[in-house]
Amino acid sequence: MPRPLILGALLMTSLIFLVGCGGEGQETATTLVLTHVRVDSGDVVISGTTDLPDGTRLIVGFDVSGRSDTQPDIGVQTLATVSQGVFEARIPPPRREEFREGPYEISVSFEPRDQNEAVLFAVGLRGQKLSGPLVVEVDGVREMVLIETRDLQLSVTPLTLSFQGPAEFEPGTAERALAEYARAWRDRDWEGMARLTEKTWVTEQTNPARLLEAFYRSKALKGFVIIDVEHASDLLTRITFIIQWETAKRQIIERQITAGVIKGALHSSTGERVDWGVDPLSTLTGRAPD
């Protein structure tokens, strides 16, 4: 092996040894302290100090205090990066009824996974160098968890979630097709969505249902209301609607979207275009409602 490669291999082996094994038995007392929790322009701003290394990524959470383990998880989280011993996170409170009144639970946690090499060198691959009252051990890995309760004056306006069903629209209309499409999305019926999708797009895809699942699976649809219909031509209807979906972080997102619904299938005997299909790409972008 050429000398540069040998030296590189030795250096890499030394780094792995130092990160994984170095410091065994040399625990470091580590701190996480909340210094300020305040409300700014409707967001909750959480800041604190730590002696964890710069570049450490912390998970900062915000929830309603006192919820039991049997209740749905409605808390939200974000990441904060340590810089010069300080961290700060800004979290928009979920627009849910539960968040209108406190007290609220603030959490800050550290996990060795997904940290950079410098952080792992300081704390150990399994967090074995961590010590102190905030340290917990999970499956042989040491983590840090800080939880505090605070009273805050939040102004939370819960979203009104309503869902227009297909029965509210005449059969054979573009509005009915879009409502059926939305219902299939809500029910996570990807095959059903594919049957309601514009046919030219469907024929161009190897597995349209799988692709639609990739588009929509991270958005749990909660609300759907049509607010405007434009009959652009005999073959195209543009429908504007408002939807609300819940993200994996339990945030409710509201968007106004204008989708194209296209009459695209030819009847085998009459040649008449009879069924409507939703252009899926037109449903993927939108803006906050007025």
LUMVOFI-889224 format. One record per residue: residue number from 1; residue in one letter; x, y negated, z negated of N, C-alpha, C in turn. Coordinates in steps of 0.05 Angstrom, whole numbers, plus 32768, in hexadecimal, padded with zeros to 4 digits. Layout:
NUM;A;X;Y;Z;X;Y;Z;X;Y;Z
...
This chain:
1;M;8011;8018;8000;8000;8000;8000;8012;7FE7;8000
2;P;800C;7FD3;8011;801C;7FBA;8012;801C;7FAD;7FF6
3;R;8033;7F9F;7FF0;8036;7F93;7FD6;801F;7F7F;7FCF
4;P;8016;7F6D;7FE2;8000;7F5B;7FDA;7FE7;7F6A;7FD2
5;L;7FE1;7F80;7FE0;7FC9;7F90;7FD9;7FCB;7F9D;7FBE
6;I;7FE4;7FA6;7FB7;7FE8;7FB2;7F9D;7FE4;7F9E;7F87
7;L;7FF0;7F85;7F8B;7FED;7F70;7F77;7FCF;7F69;7F73
8;G;7FC1;7F67;7F8A;7FA4;7F60;7F89;7F94;7F75;7F79
9;A;7F9A;7F8E;7F7F;7F8C;7FA3;7F71;7F92;7FA3;7F53
10;L;7FAC;7F9D;7F4C;7FB3;7F9C;7F30;7FA4;7F85;7F22
11;L;7FA3;7F6E;7F2F;7F95;7F57;7F24;7F78;7F5C;7F1F
12;M;7F6B;7F69;7F33;7F4E;7F6F;7F31;7F49;7F83;7F1A
13;T;7F5B;7F97;7F18;7F58;7FAB;7F03;7F5B;7F9D;7EE7
14;S;7F6E;7F8B;7EE5;7F73;7F7D;7ECC;7F5A;7F6C;7EC5
15;L;7F4E;7F5F;7ED9;7F36;7F4E;7ED3;7F1F;7F5F;7EC9
16;I;7F1A;7F75;7ED7;7F05;7F87;7ECE;7F0A;7F91;7EB2
17;F;7F23;7F98;7EAC;7F2A;7FA2;7E91;7F25;7F8D;7E7C
18;L;7F2E;7F74;7E83;7F2B;7F5E;7E6F;7F0E;7F57;7E6A
19;V;7EFE;7F56;7E7F;7EE2;7F4F;7E7C;7ED2;7F65;7E6E
20;G;7ED8;7F7E;7E76;7EC8;7F94;7E6B;7ED1;7F9C;7E4F
21;C;7EEC;7F9B;7E4A;7EF6;7FA6;7E31;7F03;7F91;7E1F
22;G;7F0E;7F7C;7E2C;7F1D;7F69;7E1C;7F0A;7F5C;7E07
23;G;7F14;7F58;7DF0;7F03;7F4C;7DDB;7EF2;7F5F;7DCC
24;E;7EF4;7F7A;7DD1;7EE5;7F8D;7DC1;7EEC;7F88;7DA4
25;G;7ED8;7F84;7D94;7EDD;7F80;7D78;7EE3;7F63;7D71
26;Q;7EE6;7F51;7D85;7EEC;7F35;7D81;7ED2;7F25;7D86
27;E;7EC0;7F26;7D74;7EA6;7F19;7D78;7EA9;7EFA;7D75
28;T;7E98;7EEC;7D83;7E98;7ECF;7D83;7E7D;7EC6;7D7A
29;A;7E7C;7EB7;7D64;7E62;7EAC;7D5B;7E59;7E98;7D70
30;T;7E40;7E9B;7D79;7E36;7E8B;7D8F;7E1C;7E7E;7D87
31;T;7E18;7E65;7D90;7E01;7E56;7D88;7DF0;7E4D;7DA0
32;L;7DD6;7E4B;7D9B;7DC3;7E3E;7DAC;7DB2;7E2B;7D9B
33;V;7DB1;7E12;7DA1;7DA3;7DFE;7D90;7D91;7DED;7DA2
34;L;7D77;7DEB;7D9B;7D66;7DD9;7DA9;7D69;7DBD;7D9D
35;T;7D70;7DAA;7DAD;7D73;7D8F;7DA3;7D5B;7D7D;7DA9
36;H;7D4E;7D80;7DC0;7D37;7D70;7DC7;7D23;7D80;7DD7
37;V;7D0A;7D7D;7DD0;7CF4;7D88;7DE1;7CE0;7D70;7DE4
38;R;7CDD;7D67;7DFC;7CCD;7D4F;7E00;7CBC;7D52;7E1A
39;V;7CA9;7D40;7E1D;7C98;7D3F;7E34;7CA0;7D27;7E45
40;D;7CA5;7D2C;7E5F;7CAD;7D17;7E71;7C9E;7D1A;7E8B
41;S;7C8D;7D06;7E92;7C7D;7D07;7EAB;7C6E;7D21;7EAD
42;G;7C64;7D2B;7E97;7C53;7D43;7E97;7C63;7D5D;7E94
43;D;7C7D;7D5C;7E98;7C8E;7D74;7E96;7C98;7D77;7E79
44;V;7C9E;7D8F;7E71;7CAC;7D94;7E58;7CCA;7D96;7E5D
45;V;7CD9;7D84;7E50;7CF6;7D83;7E53;7D02;7D8F;7E3A
46;I;7D12;7DA4;7E3E;7D1E;7DB3;7E27;7D3C;7DB1;7E2A
47;S;7D49;7DA6;7E15;7D66;7DA4;7E16;7D73;7DAE;7DFD
48;G;7D8C;7DB5;7DFE;7D9A;7DC0;7DE7;7DB7;7DC2;7DEB
49;T;7DC5;7DCE;7DD7;7DE2;7DD1;7DD8;7DE9;7DEE;7DD3
50;T;7E01;7DF6;7DDB;7E0A;7E12;7DD8;7E28;7E12;7DDA
51;D;7E35;7E26;7DCE;7E51;7E2A;7DD2;7E57;7E40;7DE7
52;L;7E42;7E49;7DF5;7E47;7E5A;7E0C;7E56;7E4B;7E21
53;P;7E65;7E58;7E33;7E76;7E4A;7E46;7E66;7E3A;7E5B
54;D;7E72;7E26;7E66;7E66;7E18;7E7C;7E60;7E2B;7E93
55;G;7E4A;7E27;7EA0;7E42;7E39;7EB6;7E30;7E50;7EAC
56;T;7E2C;7E52;7E92;7E1A;7E67;7E87;7DFD;7E60;7E90
57;R;7DEF;7E74;7E99;7DD3;7E70;7EA0;7DC1;7E7A;7E8A
58;L;7DAF;7E68;7E80;7D9D;7E6E;7E6B;7D81;7E70;7E76
59;I;7D70;7E81;7E6A;7D54;7E83;7E71;7D44;7E73;7E5D
60;V;7D36;7E5E;7E66;7D27;7E4D;7E55;7D09;7E52;7E5A
61;G;7CFA;7E57;7E45;7CDE;7E5E;7E48;7CCC;7E4B;7E39
62;F;7CB3;7E49;7E42;7C9F;7E38;7E36;7C84;7E47;7E36
63;D;7C78;7E49;7E1E;7C5F;7E59;7E1C;7C4E;7E4D;7E05
64;V;7C36;7E56;7E04;7C24;7E4F;7DEE;7C2B;7E61;7DD6
65;S;7C2F;7E55;7DBF;7C37;7E64;7DA7;7C20;7E75;7D9D
66;G;7C27;7E8C;7D91;7C13;7E9C;7D83;7C04;7EB0;7D94
67;R;7C0B;7EB3;7DAE;7BFD;7EC7;7DBF;7C06;7EE3;7DB8
68;S;7BF4;7EF6;7DB8;7BFA;7F11;7DB1;7C05;7F20;7DC9
69;D;7C12;7F37;7DC5;7C1D;7F47;7DDA;7C08;7F53;7DEC
70;T;7BEF;7F54;7DE2;7BD9;7F60;7DF3;7BCD;7F4B;7E06
71;Q;7BD4;7F32;7E02;7BC9;7F1D;7E14;7BDB;7F1A;7E2D
72;P;7BD0;7F11;7E43;7BE0;7F0E;7E5B;7BF7;7EFB;7E57
73;D;7C0D;7F01;7E64;7C25;7EF0;7E62;7C21;7ED7;7E74
74;I;7C1F;7EC0;7E67;7C1A;7EA7;7E77;7C31;7E93;7E74
75;G;7C46;7E9B;7E65;7C5D;7E89;7E62;7C6C;7E86;7E7C
76;V;7C7C;7E70;7E7D;7C8C;7E6A;7E95;7CA9;7E68;7E8D
77;Q;7CBB;7E6D;7EA1;7CD7;7E6C;7E9B;7CE6;7E5E;7EB2
78;T;7CFE;7E54;7EAB;7D10;7E48;7EBF;7D2C;7E4D;7EB6
79;L;7D3F;7E47;7EC7;7D5C;7E4B;7EC0;7D68;7E30;7EBA
80;A;7D7B;7E30;7EA7;7D8A;7E18;7EA1;7DA8;7E20;7EA0
81;T;7DB9;7E0F;7EAA;7DD6;7E15;7EAB;7DE4;7E03;7E97
82;V;7DF6;7E10;7E87;7E05;7E01;7E73;7E1B;7DF0;7E80
83;S;7E1D;7DD7;7E78;7E32;7DC5;7E81;7E3C;7DB5;7E6A
84;Q;7E55;7DB7;7E64;7E61;7DA9;7E4D;7E52;7DAE;7E33
85;G;7E4A;7DC6;7E30;7E3D;7DCE;7E17;7E20;7DC6;7E14
86;V;7E14;7DBC;7E2A;7DF8;7DB2;7E29;7DE8;7DC0;7E3F
87;F;7DCF;7DC5;7E39;7DBC;7DCF;7E4E;7DA2;7DC0;7E4D
88;E;7D94;7DBF;7E64;7D7B;7DB1;7E65;7D69;7DBF;7E7A
89;A;7D50;7DC1;7E75;7D3D;7DCD;7E87;7D23;7DBC;7E88
90;R;7D18;7DBA;7E9F;7CFF;7DAC;7EA3;7CEA;7DC0;7EAD
91;I;7CD4;7DC2;7E9E;7CBF;7DD6;7EA5;7CA4;7DC8;7EA7
92;P;7C97;7DC9;7EBE;7C7B;7DC0;7EC0;7C69;7DD4;7EB1
93;P;7C59;7DCB;7E9E;7C47;7DDE;7E90;7C32;7DE9;7EA3
94;P;7C2C;7E03;7EA0;7C17;7E0E;7EB2;7BFD;7E00;7EAF
95;R;7BEF;7DFD;7EC5;7BD5;7DEF;7EC4;7BBF;7E04;7EBD
96;R;7BC1;7E0C;7EA3;7BAE;7E20;7E99;7BA2;7E15;7E7F
97;E;7B8A;7E1F;7E79;7B7B;7E15;7E62;7B8B;7E1A;7E48
98;E;7B9A;7E31;7E47;7BA8;7E38;7E2F;7BBE;7E23;7E27
99;F;7BC8;7E14;7E3B;7BDE;7E02;7E36;7BD4;7DE6;7E2E
100;R;7BBB;7DE2;7E2B;7BB1;7DC7;7E24;7BB8;7DC0;7E07
101;E;7BBA;7DD3;7DF6;7BC1;7DCE;7DDA;7BD7;7DE0;7DD0
102;G;7BE8;7DD5;7DBE;7BFE;7DE4;7DB3;7BF5;7DF3;7D9A
103;P;7C08;7DFC;7D8A;7C25;7DF8;7D8E;7C30;7E0A;7DA4
104;Y;7C48;7E03;7DAD;7C55;7E10;7DC3;7C6E;7E1E;7DBB
105;E;7C74;7E34;7DC9;7C8C;7E44;7DC3;7CA2;7E3D;7DD8
106;I;7CB9;7E35;7DCE;7CD0;7E30;7DDF;7CE4;7E46;7DDB
107;S;7CEE;7E52;7DF0;7D02;7E67;7DEE;7D1A;7E61;7E00
108;V;7D31;7E68;7DF5;7D4A;7E66;7E05;7D59;7E81;7E01
109;S;7D60;7E8E;7E17;7D6D;7EA8;7E14;7D85;7EAA;7E26
110;F;7D98;7EBA;7E1E;7DB0;7EC0;7E2E;7DB2;7EDE;7E32
111;E;7DB7;7EE6;7E4B;7DBB;7F02;7E52;7DD5;7F04;7E62
112;P;7DE7;7F18;7E5D;7E00;7F1A;7E6C;7DFC;7F1F;7E8A
113;R;7DE7;7F2B;7E91;7DE3;7F31;7EAE;7DE1;7F17;7EBE
114;D;7DEA;7F18;7ED7;7DE9;7F02;7EEA;7DF9;7EEA;7EE1
115;Q;7E0C;7EED;7ECF;7E1E;7ED7;7EC8;7E37;7ED9;7ED8
116;N;7E46;7EC2;7EDA;7E5F;7EC3;7EEA;7E76;7ECF;7EDA
117;E;7E8C;7ED4;7EE7;7EA2;7EE2;7EDB;7EAD;7ED4;7EC3
118;A;7EAF;7EB9;7EC3;7EB9;7EAA;7EAD;7EA8;7EAE;7E94
119;V;7E8E;7EAE;7E98;7E7C;7EB3;7E81;7E7F;7ECF;7E76
120;L;7E80;7EE3;7E88;7E83;7EFE;7E80;7E9E;7F03;7E71
121;F;7EB2;7EF5;7E7A;7ECC;7EF7;7E6C;7ECA;7EED;7E4F
122;A;7EBA;7ED9;7E4B;7EB7;7ECD;7E31;7EA5;7EDD;7E1E
123;V;7E90;7EEA;7E2A;7E7D;7EF8;7E19;7E7E;7F16;7E1B
124;G;7E8C;7F21;7E2F;7E8D;7F3D;7E34;7E77;7F46;7E47
125;L;7E7C;7F5B;7E56;7E69;7F65;7E6A;7E4E;7F6C;7E5D
126;R;7E4F;7F77;7E45;7E37;7F7E;7E37;7E31;7F6B;7E20
127;G;7E3D;7F53;7E21;7E38;7F40;7E0C;7E44;7F48;7DF1
128;Q;7E58;7F5A;7DF2;7E63;7F66;7DDA;7E72;7F51;7DC8
129;K;7E79;7F3A;7DD3;7E87;7F26;7DC3;7E73;7F13;7DB5
130;L;7E5A;7F15;7DBB;7E46;7F04;7DAF;7E41;7F0C;7D92
131;S;7E3D;7EF8;7D81;7E35;7EFE;7D65;7E25;7EE7;7D5B
132;G;7E17;7EEB;7D44;7E08;7ED5;7D38;7DEB;7EDD;7D36
133;P;7DDB;7ECD;7D28;7DBF;7ED4;7D22;7DAD;7ED5;7D3B
134;L;7DB5;7ECA;7D51;7DA4;7ECA;7D69;7DA9;7EE2;7D7B
135;V;7DBC;7EF3;7D73;7DC4;7F09;7D84;7DB1;7F21;7D7F
136;V;7DA7;7F2D;7D95;7D97;7F46;7D94;7DA4;7F59;7DA7
137;E;7DA0;7F73;7DA2;7DAB;7F87;7DB4;7D95;7F96;7DC2
138;V;7D97;7F97;7DDC;7D82;7FA5;7DED;7D91;7FB9;7DFF
139;D;7D8B;7FD2;7DFA;7D97;7FE8;7E0A;7DB6;7FE5;7E0C
140;G;7DC2;7FDF;7DF5;7DDF;7FDE;7DF3;7DEB;7FC4;7DFE
141;V;7DDA;7FB1;7E04;7DE4;7F97;7E0E;7DDC;7F81;7DFA
142;R;7DEF;7F70;7DF3;7DE9;7F5B;7DE0;7DDF;7F42;7DF0
143;E;7DC9;7F37;7DE6;7DBD;7F1F;7DF1;7DB9;7F0B;7DDB
144;M;7DB2;7EF2;7DE2;7DAB;7EDE;7DCE;7D8F;7ED3;7DD4
145;V;7D80;7ECF;7DBF;7D64;7EC5;7DC2;7D5F;7EB1;7DAC
146;L;7D56;7E99;7DB5;7D4E;7E84;7DA3;7D31;7E7D;7DA8
147;I;7D20;7E7E;7D94;7D03;7E78;7D97;7CFB;7E64;7D82
148;E;7CEF;7E4E;7D8B;7CE5;7E3A;7D78;7CC9;7E31;7D81
149;T;7CBA;7E27;7D6D;7C9F;7E1D;7D72;7C9F;7DFF;7D70
150;R;7C92;7DF2;7D83;7C91;7DD4;7D82;7C74;7DCB;7D89
151;D;7C6D;7DB4;7D7D;7C53;7DA7;7D84;7C59;7D91;7D98
152;L;7C4B;7D91;7DAE;7C4F;7D7D;7DC3;7C33;7D73;7DCB
153;Q;7C33;7D5A;7DD5;7C1B;7D4E;7DDF;7C1C;7D50;7DFE
154;L;7C0F;7D65;7E08;7C0F;7D6A;7E25;7BF5;7D61;7E31
155;S;7BF6;7D58;7E4A;7BDE;7D51;7E59;7BDC;7D66;7E70
156;V;7BCD;7D7B;7E6A;7BCA;7D91;7E7D;7BAD;7D91;7E88
157;T;7BAB;7D8F;7EA2;7B91;7D91;7EAF;7B8F;7DAC;7EBD
158;P;7B80;7DBF;7EB2;7B7E;7DDA;7EBE;7B73;7DD9;7EDA
159;L;7B7E;7DE9;7EEB;7B73;7DEC;7F06;7B57;7DF9;7F05
160;T;7B45;7DEF;7F15;7B2C;7DFD;7F18;7B2E;7E11;7F2F
161;L;7B2C;7E2A;7F28;7B30;7E40;7F3B;7B15;7E4A;7F44
162;S;7B0F;7E47;7F5E;7AF7;7E53;7F69;7AFF;7E61;7F83
163;F;7AEE;7E75;7F8A;7AF5;7E86;7FA1;7ADC;7E89;7FB2
164;Q;7ADD;7E7F;7FCB;7AC7;7E82;7FDE;7AC9;7E9E;7FEA
165;G;7AB5;7EAD;7FE8;7AB4;7EC8;7FF4;7AA9;7EC8;8010
166;P;7AAE;7EDD;801F;7AA4;7EDF;803B;7A86;7EDC;803D
167;A;7A77;7EE4;8029;7A5A;7EE3;802B;7A4F;7EC6;802D
168;E;7A60;7EB2;8026;7A58;7E96;8028;7A58;7E8B;8044
169;F;7A62;7E9C;8058;7A64;7E92;8073;7A56;7EA5;8086
170;E;7A4D;7E9B;809D;7A3F;7EAB;80B1;7A51;7EC0;80BD
171;P;7A47;7ED8;80C1;7A57;7EED;80CE;7A5F;7EE4;80EA
172;G;7A77;7EEC;80F2;7A80;7EE6;810D;7A8D;7ECB;8110
173;T;7A90;7EBB;80FA;7A9B;7EA1;80FB;7AB9;7EA1;80F3
174;A;7AC7;7E8C;80FB;7AE3;7E8A;80F3;7AE5;7E87;80D4
175;E;7AD2;7E79;80C9;7AD3;7E75;80AC;7AD0;7E90;809D
176;R;7ABE;7EA1;80A7;7ABA;7EBB;809B;7AD4;7ECC;809D
177;A;7AE1;7ECA;80B4;7AFA;7ED9;80B8;7B10;7ED0;80A5
178;L;7B12;7EB6;80A1;7B26;7EAB;808F;7B20;7EB3;8072
179;A;7B06;7EB2;806A;7AFE;7EBA;804F;7B04;7ED8;804A
180;E;7B00;7EE9;805E;7B06;7F05;805B;7B24;7F09;8059
181;Y;7B34;7EF9;8067;7B51;7EFA;8066;7B5A;7EF3;804A
182;A;7B4E;7EDD;803F;7B56;7ED4;8024;7B4E;7EE9;800F
183;R;7B37;7EF6;8012;7B2F;7F0B;8000;7B43;7F22;8001
184;A;7B4B;7F2A;8018;7B5F;7F40;801B;7B79;7F38;800E
185;W;7B81;7F1F;8011;7B9A;7F15;8004;7B97;7F17;7FE5
186;R;7B80;7F0E;7FDB;7B7C;7F0F;7FBE;7B7D;7F2B;7FB4
187;D;7B71;7F3E;7FC3;7B70;7F5A;7FBB;7B89;7F69;7FC2
188;R;7B9D;7F5C;7FCF;7BB6;7F68;7FD7;7BB1;7F7F;7FEA
189;D;7B9E;7F7B;7FFB;7B96;7F8F;8010;7BA5;7F88;8029
190;W;7BBE;7F90;802C;7BCE;7F87;8043;7BC4;7F93;805D
191;E;7BBB;7FAB;805D;7BAF;7FB7;8075;7B96;7FA8;807E
192;G;7B86;7FA0;806A;7B6E;7F90;8070;7B76;7F75;807C
193;M;7B8B;7F69;8071;7B94;7F4F;807C;7B9D;7F52;8099
194;A;7BAB;7F68;809F;7BB5;7F6D;80BA;7B9D;7F6F;80CE
195;R;7B88;7F7C;80C5;7B70;7F7E;80D7;7B63;7F63;80DC
196;L;7B67;7F50;80CB;7B5B;7F35;80CD;7B6E;7F21;80D8
197;T;7B85;7F29;80E1;7B9A;7F17;80EB;7B98;7F15;8109
198;E;7BA0;7EFE;8113;7B9F;7EF9;8130;7BAD;7F0F;813F
199;K;7B9F;7F1A;8153;7BA8;7F34;815F;7BC2;7F33;816E
200;T;7BC8;7F1C;817B;7BE1;7F1B;818A;7BF8;7F1D;8177
201;W;7BF6;7F10;8160;7C0C;7F12;814C;7C0E;7F2F;8142
202;V;7BF8;7F3C;813D;7BF8;7F57;8133;7C07;7F6A;8147
203;T;7C01;7F67;8160;7C0D;7F79;8174;7C2A;7F75;8177
204;E;7C34;7F5E;816F;7C51;7F58;8171;7C61;7F63;815A
205;Q;7C54;7F6D;8145;7C62;7F76;812D;7C63;7F94;812C
206;T;7C79;7F9F;8122;7C7B;7FBC;811E;7C69;7FC6;8108
207;N;7C68;7FB7;80F2;7C58;7FBE;80DB;7C4C;7FA5;80D0
208;P;7C35;7F9B;80DB;7C2A;7F81;80D3;7C22;7F81;80B6
209;A;7C17;7F97;80AB;7C0E;7F97;808F;7C26;7F93;807D
210;R;7C3C;7FA0;8083;7C54;7F9E;8072;7C5F;7F81;8073
211;L;7C5E;7F75;808A;7C67;7F59;808D;7C55;7F46;807E
212;L;7C3B;7F4A;8080;7C28;7F39;8071;7C2C;7F3C;8053
213;E;7C32;7F54;804A;7C38;7F58;802D;7C50;7F48;8025
214;A;7C65;7F48;8036;7C7D;7F38;8030;7C76;7F1A;802F
215;F;7C64;7F11;8040;7C5C;7EF5;8040;7C4E;7EED;8025
216;Y;7C3C;7EFF;801C;7C28;7EF6;8008;7C2B;7F04;7FEC
217;R;7C3B;7F18;7FEA;7C3A;7F28;7FD1;7C43;7F18;7FB8
218;S;7C53;7F04;7FBC;7C5D;7EF4;7FA5;7C48;7EDF;7F9C
219;K;7C32;7EDD;7FAB;7C1E;7EC9;7FA5;7C03;7ED7;7F9F
220;A;7BFD;7ED8;7F85;7BE4;7EE4;7F7C;7BCD;7ED0;7F80
221;L;7BBD;7ED4;7F95;7BA9;7EC0;7F9C;7B93;7EBF;7F87
222;K;7B8D;7EA7;7F7E;7B78;7EA3;7F69;7B61;7E92;7F72
223;G;7B66;7E80;7F85;7B50;7E6E;7F8E;7B51;7E69;7FAC
224;F;7B3A;7E65;7FB8;7B38;7E61;7FD5;7B1E;7E51;7FDB
225;V;7B21;7E39;7FE6;7B0A;7E29;7FED;7B0F;7E1B;8008
226;I;7AFD;7E1E;801B;7AFE;7E10;8035;7AF4;7DF4;8031
227;I;7B03;7DE0;803B;7AFA;7DC4;8039;7AF6;7DB6;8053
228;D;7AFF;7DC2;806A;7AFB;7DB5;8084;7AFD;7DCA;809A
229;V;7AED;7DC6;80AF;7AED;7DD9;80C6;7AEE;7DC8;80DF
230;E;7B01;7DCD;80F0;7B03;7DC0;810A;7B02;7DD5;8120
231;H;7AED;7DD3;8131;7AEB;7DE5;8148;7AFA;7DDA;815F
232;A;7B14;7DE0;8161;7B25;7DD4;8175;7B1E;7DDD;8191
233;S;7B15;7DF6;8194;7B0C;7E00;81AE;7AFC;7E19;81A9
234;D;7AF3;7E26;81BE;7AE4;7E3F;81BB;7AF5;7E55;81AF
235;L;7B0F;7E52;81B2;7B21;7E67;81AA;7B31;7E61;8190
236;L;7B2F;7E48;8187;7B40;7E40;8170;7B2F;7E2F;815D
237;T;7B2F;7E37;8144;7B24;7E27;812E;7B39;7E21;811A
238;R;7B3C;7E08;8113;7B4F;7E00;80FE;7B40;7DFC;80E4
239;I;7B47;7E0B;80CF;7B39;7E0A;80B6;7B4C;7E01;80A0
240;T;7B44;7DEC;8092;7B54;7DE2;807B;7B47;7DEC;8061
241;F;7B58;7DF6;8051;7B4F;7E02;8038;7B63;7DFD;8021
242;I;7B59;7DFF;8009;7B6A;7DFD;7FF1;7B6C;7E18;7FE4
243;I;7B85;7E20;7FDE;7B89;7E39;7FD0;7B99;7E34;7FB7
244;Q;7B95;7E46;7FA4;7BA6;7E47;7F8C;7BB1;7E63;7F88
245;W;7BCB;7E65;7F83;7BD6;7E7F;7F7E;7BE8;7E7E;7F65
246;E;7BEC;7E95;7F59;7BFD;7E97;7F42;7C18;7EA3;7F4A
247;T;7C2D;7E97;7F41;7C48;7EA1;7F47;7C50;7EB6;7F33
248;A;7C67;7EC2;7F38;7C72;7ED6;7F25;7C79;7EC9;7F0B
249;K;7C7D;7EAE;7F0B;7C83;7EA0;7EF2;7C6A;7E95;7EE4
250;R;7C53;7E9E;7EED;7C39;7E97;7EE1;7C31;7E7A;7EE6
251;Q;7C3D;7E6E;7EFA;7C35;7E53;7F02;7C1E;7E55;7F16
252;I;7C0A;7E43;7F13;7BF5;7E42;7F27;7BFC;7E2C;7F3B
253;I;7BFF;7E33;7F54;7C06;7E21;7F69;7BED;7E1B;7F7A
254;E;7BE8;7E02;7F80;7BD1;7DFA;7F91;7BDB;7DED;7FAA
255;R;7BD0;7DF6;7FC1;7BD9;7DEB;7FDB;7BC1;7DE7;7FED
256;Q;7BC3;7DD3;7FFE;7BAF;7DCF;8014;7BBC;7DD8;802E
257;I;7BAE;7DE9;803C;7BB9;7DF6;8054;7BA5;7DF3;806B
258;T;7BAF;7DEF;8083;7B9E;7DF0;809B;7BA8;7E08;80AB
259;A;7B96;7E1B;80AF;7B9D;7E34;80BD;7B8E;7E35;80D8
260;G;7B9B;7E42;80EA;7B8F;7E47;8104;7B81;7E62;8104
261;V;7B68;7E62;810C;7B59;7E7B;810E;7B52;7E7E;812C
262;I;7B5A;7E94;8138;7B5A;7E97;8155;7B47;7EAE;815D
263;K;7B37;7EA9;8171;7B26;7EBE;817D;7B37;7ECC;8192
264;G;7B3F;7EE4;818C;7B54;7EEF;819D;7B4F;7F0A;81A9
265;A;7B3B;7F1A;81A1;7B38;7F35;81AC;7B23;7F35;81C2
266;L;7B29;7F44;81D7;7B16;7F46;81ED;7B04;7F5F;81E9
267;H;7AEA;7F5A;81EC;7AD7;7F71;81EB;7ADC;7F83;8204
268;S;7ADD;7F9D;81FF;7AE5;7FAF;8215;7AD2;7FAF;822D
269;S;7AB8;7FAA;8229;7AA5;7FAB;823F;7A9E;7F90;824B
270;T;7A9A;7F7C;823A;7A91;7F62;8243;7AA8;7F4E;8248
271;G;7ABF;7F54;823D;7AD5;7F41;8240;7AD3;7F29;822E
272;E;7ABE;7F28;821D;7ABA;7F12;820A;7ACD;7F14;81F3
273;R;7AD8;7EFC;81EB;7AE8;7EFC;81D3;7AD6;7EFB;81BA
274;V;7AD8;7F0F;81A9;7AC3;7F12;8195;7ACD;7F0F;8178
275;D;7AE6;7F16;8172;7AED;7F15;8156;7B03;7F00;8151
276;W;7B02;7EF5;8138;7B14;7EE0;8130;7B2B;7EED;8120
277;G;7B43;7EE1;8124;7B5A;7EEA;8115;7B6A;7ED2;810A
278;V;7B74;7ED4;80F2;7B83;7EBF;80E6;7BA0;7EBF;80EF
279;D;7BAB;7EA8;80F6;7BC7;7EA5;80FC;7BD6;7EA5;80E1
280;P;7BE5;7EBA;80DA;7BF1;7EBB;80BF;7C06;7EA6;80BB
281;L;7C15;7E9F;80CF;7C2A;7E8C;80CC;7C1F;7E70;80C4
282;S;7C07;7E6A;80CD;7BFB;7E50;80C7;7BF2;7E4E;80AA
283;T;7BF1;7E65;809C;7BE8;7E64;8080;7BFF;7E63;806C
284;L;7C17;7E62;8076;7C2F;7E64;8064;7C39;7E49;805B
285;T;7C30;7E33;8067;7C3A;7E19;805F;7C21;7E07;8058
286;G;7C26;7DF5;8046;7C10;7DE3;803E;7C1B;7DCD;802E
287;R;7C0A;7DBD;8022;7C12;7DA7;8011;7C00;7DA5;7FF9
288;A;7C08;7D96;7FE6;7BF7;7D92;7FCE;7BDE;7D83;7FD7
289;P;7BC7;7D8B;7FCC;7BAE;7D7E;7FD4;7BAD;7D61;7FCC
290;D;7B9D;7D51;7FDA;7B9A;7D35;7FD3;7B8D;7D32;7FB8
